[in-house]
Structures are given as C-alpha cells and as structure tokens.
Amino acid sequence: MADDDAFVHLLRLKDTMTPWALRAVVTLGVPDLVAEGEKDVSELAQRSGAVPDALRRVLRLLARRGVFTEPRPAVFGPTGLSRLLQSDHPRSMRPWLDLEGPVARGDRTCVHILEALRTGGPVHERTYGRPVWEDLAARPALGAAFDAAMAQRASWIAGDVAAGFDWSAVRHVMDVGGGTGGVLAEVLRARPGLKGTLLDRAPTVAAGREAWGASEAGQRCTFSGGSFFDTLPSGADACLLVNVLHDWADEHALAVLRRCAEAVGPRGRVLIAEHLVEEGAGGPGAAGLAELDLVMMLVYGGRERRLDELADLAGKAGLRIGDVSMTPRGLSLVVCEAETSAAG
C-alpha cells in the first residue's frame, strides 16, 4: 500500500466522531423522527431535546456517511441505514447503540482501554463504579433492558441452535444462563417430546415465564431462578450454554462448566454455542469477532476463545469435546461429553 493510500486508510481507522455521533442521535430518537418524513433540523432539535446548531453539525456528518439524506440544507431524511436504527424495526440496532441503555452504555469503557492494556481489564467499575453484573442487579430497569436486548440477540440464532444440535438422544435440556429463554423455547417447539429447564437470575426467568410460560412449550419447561455458580437443578441429561462462557474469565467459565458437568452426570452432555476465534482468519466476520473480544475484555472481563482454549477448559471440568459444527451465521456448536463416557 502506497504511503498516501495508507495515510487515508489510517484516517478512516482513527475516526472517533462517526461512531459516537451515531450513538448520540440514536439515543435522542432522531431515526424515529426522521422515519416520519424529511424534517427540518429545528423540528428535530425541538422534539429530541437537542440544540439545533449542534444537531445540524452531527447530522451533517452522518449524512455524509450515508446514514441520513440531506436533500436541502438543514433538512434530513431517512435511508436504508437509518431504518435499521428505528425502534420499531424488527432487527432494530437501537438497543445496541442507545447510550442510556445497557449495551451501548458499556461502550463508554473504551476510553479506559489504555488502563485495560496495563491491567488486563475489565474497566466497567472504573467507568461506572461497579462491575457490570452488580450494576445490572442494582438497577432493575437497566437489567430488564439488558434482558430484552439479549432476547433480541437470541432470536437471531435460536433457529440455528434448535436445528444444529442433535437432540434425538436428549430427554431433558437445561438452558444455563439462558436469559428469558428464547433459544430454549425454540428448541422445545422443534422437539415436542423434549423437557426443559430455564436457569438464570430470578427476575430474568420471571420475564421468560411471563413471555412464553403459558405456551405448549412453556408447559414442558421448569423456570428456575438461581446462579450457575451454585449447584444446578437435577434431572437434565444435557446442559445448553449459549453465548455464556465468553462473558467470563477462564476461572469463572471453568466453574460454570464444572457445575454443568456435575448436573448432567457421566452420561450427559454439555452443548456449547459460541463464536470461536480462528487465528489468522480473515473474512467479514473476523474483525467483528476481534472487536467483540475487546468488548468482553473491557466490560465483562471475559473473552472470545479458540477451540483449543475451550477444549482446555472442558478438560479441566472433566469433559471432552466431541462433535463441532458451524451454523451459516458463524456460530460454533460444540458437543462435550464426560471423559469417562467418551472413553467408554
């Protein structure tokens, strides 16, 4: 790459304004206002609680980036990008960009990345005064919003998890850290003879019971509030972990795996659905996964892992990795069995 091209590329990489401008206007609800039709910035400012001149300058940047149109000076309209930012879009990205919500709120930790490099992270406590899980527990509205965002994310992959694992030999699956149970509900709907247990924090499980507990699938499910660091309920012959382990550092992830192995016994299975890192891999998803890995480090103290790293943790928990497959969306489905069962 010639120096001039490299310089331009670095200028793009160093951009801090576009990501934060995007988050700011989403937080103020501007995409919802613009969805009604082209609007003068004075109206947008009045309805969103912004200063007109400041909002115009922010929207001008985002219009240059293709997020909005600016058909006339200080008049802004919607685009295909801005529609994905509307709160009523079925695949809305608003929960992931709203700085007053539980997910994008964590993005503020990036200003402490230098400290994380020197300490290993996480830096959520440095930013907000409490570790992330304590923060969510102490603020019920924030915790409920987090559950809703995770439920939306689960809806994107639930079908892949239900179709990707072989459930034929499973009688009772426990979704450990399963949020409000969107994935488990899909699995139970796909397998009419299967029983389920949903385990997560009590308020989260209560929201799941309210959402789908009265359904046919819900009638085959036990809703259990608790911690996956404590002894798990008995009765399941498979534990399901969907995007759980990456939230935690190795010692905590190992503790979860040990609890799961203990719960299912020597004949049971632990089914893991996570995005796995492939060293040196390129492609459109590789950079996004590397970025998510940094989010895990800064906010949660967790990490995205390679298959060999997951296998090492599984081995320490008395488990051995068997089948590994990948969904069309790049989610790895990993089947673990007790080492004694695998050897027998």
C-alpha positions, 0 to 999 in steps of 0.5 A: 500500500502506497504511503498516501493510500495508507495515510487515508486508510489510517484516517478512516481507522482513527475516526472517533466522531462517526461512531459516537455521533451515531450513538448520540442521535440514536439515543435522542430518537432522531431515526424515529423522527426522521422515519416520519418524513424529511424534517427540518433540523429545528423540528428535530432539535425541538422534539429530541431535546437537542440544540439545533446548531449542534444537531445540524453539525452531527447530522451533517456528518452522518449524512455524509456517511450515508446514514441520513439524506440531506436533500436541502440544507438543514433538512434530513431524511431517512435511508436504508441505514437509518431504518435499521436504527428505528425502534420499531424495526424488527432487527432494530440496532437501537438497543445496541447503540442507545447510550442510556441503555445497557449495551451501548452504555458499556461502550463508554469503557473504551476510553479506559482501554489504555488502563485495560492494556496495563491491567488486563481489564475489565474497566466497567467499575472504573467507568461506572463504579461497579462491575457490570453484573452488580450494576445490572442487579442494582438497577432493575430497569437497566437489567430488564433492558439488558434482558430484552436486548439479549432476547433480541440477540437470541432470536437471531440464532435460536433457529440455528441452535434448535436445528444444529444440535442433535437432540434425538438422544436428549430427554431433558435440556437445561438452558444455563444462563439462558436469559428469558429463554428464547433459544430454549423455547425454540428448541422445545417447539422443534422437539415436542417430546423434549423437557426443559429447564430455564436457569438464570437470575430470578427476575430474568426467568420471571420475564421468560415465564411471563413471555412464553410460560403459558405456551405448549412449550412453556408447559414442558419447561421448569423456570428456575431462578438461581446462579450457575455458580451454585449447584444446578437443578437435577434431572437434565441429561444435557446442559445448553450454554449459549453465548455464556462462557465468553462473558467470563474469565477462564476461572469463572467459565471453568466453574460454570462448566464444572457445575454443568458437568456435575448436573448432567452426570457421566452420561450427559452432555454439555452443548456449547454455542459460541463464536470461536476465534480462528487465528489468522482468519480473515473474512467479514466476520473476523474483525467483528469477532476481534472487536467483540473480544475487546468488548468482553475484555473491557466490560465483562472481563471475559473473552472470545476463545479458540477451540483449543482454549475451550477444549482446555477448559472442558478438560479441566471440568472433566469433559471432552469435546466431541462433535463441532459444527458451524451454523451459516451465521458463524456460530460454533456448536460444540458437543462435550461429553464426560471423559469417562463416557467418551472413553467408554 
